[in-house]
Amino acid sequence: LSSLEWRKKFAKTGDSKARPAYKPENGKEDEVRKQRWQHWTGAEDELEEEQPKGKTLKEAGAEVPDTQTRLLWLAQLQPTAERADAVMQAIEHKHQEASELSKDKIRKLITDAAYGTSAAAIADVSQANMAKDNGGATSRQNLCGGDTAQPKAAAVAAYLFCLCAGHGNDNGGTDKVCVGNQAEHNQQNTGDLTGADTAIKDLANKCYTDSTATPLTPSKIRLAIATFTSKLQPEAGKAYYGKYIATGCSGSDAEGICVMYKTDNAGNAAAAKNIPWVQNLLNAADKLEK
């Protein structure tokens, strides 16, 4: 029923014979047109394939005798079309919500939080993706933070390294920082993250696991987060997890086996509350609850 002038906007052009994409007119973007453009071009595709031509209108008893009648029918059908569009948007929104609540999406949030975006399990953690998934960290202090810079640690695995791995300056890395049978980490990591992945895998394998395999619930996730974040230690202009003496979280017993956040201004202080792995787990808990 639309005019030929209107339908020309969706006519195929160029050698590819593709229908044009939406473009703002006179520099002004029309959100409604932009949203509906794909449906209009799709309708043109269907009409082009229609055999015989005019079949749809004929079956609807709407063969157009004159312009005035066509415009009258358009006016009468417009409210119905608007209601149909509203229903379609609601359906698409619900579909999107359902997609975001899928098991795979929730599992990805949890593994991203635990290991980093490049690893789906502890076995996938490597020196290369440790740097990639944690802000391009190039040293232990760069990863774990210090007096002059925020930490780049974004995953639980990185925190595990910062808070528990030994240091080459302390008894050759044999100090049992977190557990009595952890492997030595005889590295200073002042210019790289050599051995970080090995230390993380060893430490992760020392963690307690529940043999009953009870379901992971939103309340359990939130409780674990609250328990950990309650350990944040405040100092003037900084806050940290772990042990801190001076300078920063190099892993050395004389400086700090820690993760440190600067809190000298509102922006820096916010980072201590918006830890990437914490946000991913809270997001997962919210989705599990739905």
C-alpha positions in Angstrom: 0.0 0.0 0.0 3.0 2.4 0.3 3.7 4.9 -2.4 6.2 4.2 -5.1 8.2 7.2 -3.9 8.5 5.7 -0.4 9.4 2.3 -1.7 12.2 3.7 -3.9 14.1 4.4 -0.7 14.6 0.6 -0.4 15.4 -0.2 -4.0 18.5 -2.2 -4.8 21.5 -0.3 -6.0 24.9 -0.8 -7.4 26.6 -3.9 -8.9 25.8 -5.9 -5.8 22.1 -5.1 -6.1 22.0 -4.7 -2.3 19.3 -2.7 -0.6 20.6 0.5 1.0 21.4 0.7 4.7 19.8 3.4 6.8 21.3 6.8 6.6 20.3 10.0 8.6 18.6 12.6 6.5 19.9 16.2 6.7 22.3 15.1 9.5 19.5 14.1 11.8 19.1 10.5 12.9 15.6 9.2 13.2 15.7 6.4 15.8 12.3 4.9 14.8 13.3 4.7 11.1 16.7 3.4 12.0 15.1 0.6 14.1 12.5 -0.3 11.5 14.7 0.0 8.4 15.7 -3.7 8.4 12.0 -4.7 8.6 11.1 -2.4 5.6 14.0 -3.8 3.5 12.9 -7.3 4.5 9.4 -6.6 3.3 10.7 -5.4 -0.1 12.6 -8.6 -0.4 9.5 -10.6 0.2 7.4 -8.6 -2.2 10.1 -9.0 -4.9 9.9 -12.8 -4.6 6.1 -12.8 -4.5 4.5 -14.8 -7.4 2.3 -13.7 -9.0 2.8 -10.0 -8.3 0.1 -8.5 -6.2 -0.9 -11.9 -4.7 -0.8 -10.7 -1.1 -3.1 -7.7 -1.7 -5.5 -9.7 -3.8 -5.8 -12.4 -1.0 -6.5 -9.6 1.5 -9.2 -8.2 -0.8 -7.2 -5.0 -1.0 -6.5 -4.5 -4.7 -6.0 -0.7 -4.8 -8.5 1.0 -7.2 -7.3 4.6 -6.6 -4.9 6.8 -4.6 -7.6 8.1 -2.2 -8.7 4.6 -1.2 -5.1 3.5 -0.8 -4.4 6.4 1.6 -7.6 5.6 3.5 -6.5 2.0 4.0 -3.1 3.1 5.0 -4.5 5.4 7.7 -6.8 2.6 9.0 -3.9 0.0 9.1 -1.3 2.3 10.7 -2.5 1.9 14.3 -2.5 -1.9 13.9 1.0 -1.8 12.5 2.2 0.3 15.4 0.7 -2.1 17.9 2.3 -5.0 16.0 5.7 -3.3 16.2 5.3 -2.7 19.9 4.5 -6.4 20.4 7.5 -7.4 18.3 9.8 -5.2 20.3 8.5 -6.7 23.5 9.1 -10.2 22.1 12.7 -9.3 21.0 13.4 -7.8 24.4 12.2 -10.9 26.2 14.3 -13.1 23.8 17.4 -10.9 24.5 16.8 -11.3 28.3 16.4 -15.0 28.0 19.7 -15.2 26.0 21.5 -13.2 28.7 20.3 -15.7 31.3 21.6 -18.8 29.4 23.8 -21.3 31.3 26.7 -20.6 28.9 26.5 -16.8 29.5 26.5 -17.3 33.3 29.3 -19.9 33.1 31.4 -17.5 31.0 30.9 -14.7 33.6 32.2 -17.1 36.3 35.2 -18.4 34.4 36.1 -14.9 33.3 36.1 -13.9 37.0 38.1 -16.9 38.1 40.7 -17.3 35.3 40.4 -14.4 32.9 38.7 -14.0 29.6 41.2 -16.2 27.7 40.8 -19.2 30.0 37.9 -21.5 30.5 39.5 -23.6 33.2 42.6 -23.4 35.5 44.5 -25.6 33.0 44.2 -22.8 30.4 46.0 -20.2 32.5 49.3 -19.3 30.9 51.9 -16.6 31.3 50.8 -15.0 28.0 47.1 -14.8 28.9 48.0 -13.7 32.5 49.3 -10.5 31.0 46.6 -10.2 28.3 43.7 -10.7 30.7 45.1 -8.4 33.4 45.6 -5.1 31.7 48.9 -6.0 30.0 50.7 -6.4 33.3 54.5 -6.6 32.8 55.7 -7.3 36.4 54.3 -8.5 39.7 54.0 -5.0 41.1 52.5 -3.8 37.9 49.9 -6.6 38.3 49.3 -6.3 42.0 49.6 -2.5 42.5 51.6 -0.2 44.7 51.9 3.2 46.2 52.0 5.0 42.9 49.9 2.9 40.6 46.6 0.9 40.6 46.7 -2.9 40.2 46.0 -4.5 36.8 44.8 -7.7 38.4 41.3 -8.4 37.0 40.8 -12.1 37.8 40.8 -14.3 40.9 43.8 -16.2 39.5 45.8 -13.0 39.4 44.8 -12.2 43.0 45.8 -15.7 44.0 49.3 -15.0 42.6 49.6 -11.6 44.2 48.5 -12.8 47.7 50.1 -16.2 47.9 53.1 -16.8 45.6 56.5 -16.7 47.1 59.3 -14.3 46.1 62.9 -15.1 45.0 64.3 -12.7 47.6 62.7 -14.6 50.4 64.4 -17.9 51.0 64.6 -18.6 47.3 60.8 -18.4 47.0 60.2 -21.2 49.4 58.2 -19.2 52.0 54.8 -20.9 52.6 52.7 -17.7 52.3 49.2 -19.2 52.1 49.5 -23.0 52.6 52.0 -25.3 54.1 52.6 -27.4 51.0 52.7 -24.8 48.2 55.5 -25.1 45.7 58.3 -22.6 45.7 58.2 -19.6 43.4 61.9 -18.6 43.0 61.2 -15.5 40.9 61.4 -11.8 41.6 59.1 -10.9 38.6 60.4 -7.4 38.4 60.2 -7.3 34.6 58.0 -10.2 33.7 55.5 -12.8 35.0 57.7 -15.8 34.6 56.3 -18.8 36.5 53.1 -17.0 37.5 50.9 -19.5 35.8 52.7 -22.4 37.4 52.3 -20.9 40.8 48.7 -20.2 40.2 47.9 -23.7 39.1 49.7 -25.1 42.2 47.9 -22.8 44.6 44.5 -23.4 42.9 45.0 -27.2 43.4 45.5 -26.6 47.1 42.1 -24.9 47.5 39.3 -26.7 49.3 36.7 -28.2 47.1 33.3 -29.5 48.2 33.1 -33.1 47.3 29.3 -33.1 47.5 29.1 -30.8 44.5 26.2 -28.8 45.9 24.7 -26.2 43.4 26.3 -22.8 43.3 23.7 -20.3 44.4 23.5 -16.5 44.3 23.7 -16.3 48.1 26.9 -18.4 48.1 28.5 -16.2 45.5 27.6 -13.0 47.3 28.7 -14.4 50.7 32.1 -15.4 49.2 32.5 -11.9 47.8 31.5 -10.2 51.0 33.9 -12.4 53.0 36.8 -11.5 50.8 36.1 -7.8 50.4 35.7 -7.3 54.1 39.5 -8.0 54.4 40.4 -4.7 52.7 42.9 -2.8 54.9 42.6 1.0 54.7 45.6 3.3 55.0 46.1 7.0 54.2 45.7 7.3 50.4 45.6 3.6 49.8 43.9 0.3 50.7 45.1 -3.2 50.2 44.4 -6.9 50.6 47.2 -9.1 52.1 50.4 -7.9 53.8 52.0 -4.5 53.2 55.1 -3.0 54.6 56.3 -0.3 52.1 56.4 0.8 48.4 54.0 -1.7 46.9 53.0 -5.2 46.2 56.2 -6.6 44.7 55.7 -10.0 46.4 58.8 -9.4 48.6 58.2 -9.9 52.4 60.0 -6.6 52.9 57.6 -4.6 50.7 54.2 -6.3 50.2 52.5 -9.6 49.4 49.3 -7.9 48.5 46.9 -6.2 46.0 46.8 -2.5 46.6 44.5 0.3 45.4 45.2 4.0 45.6 42.4 5.9 47.3 43.8 9.4 47.1 40.8 10.6 45.0 37.2 9.5 44.3 38.1 7.9 40.9 40.9 5.8 42.4 38.8 4.8 45.4 36.0 3.6 43.1 38.4 1.1 41.5 38.7 -0.7 44.9 35.0 -1.2 44.9 34.6 -2.1 41.2 37.1 -5.0 40.9 36.5 -6.7 37.5 36.2 -10.3 38.9 33.8 -9.1 41.7 31.6 -7.4 39.2 31.5 -10.5 37.0 30.5 -12.7 39.9 27.8 -10.3 41.1 26.5 -10.2 37.6 26.4 -14.0 37.5 24.6 -14.1 40.9 22.0 -11.7 39.6 21.4 -13.8 36.5 21.2 -17.0 38.5 18.6 -15.4 40.7 16.4 -14.7 37.6 
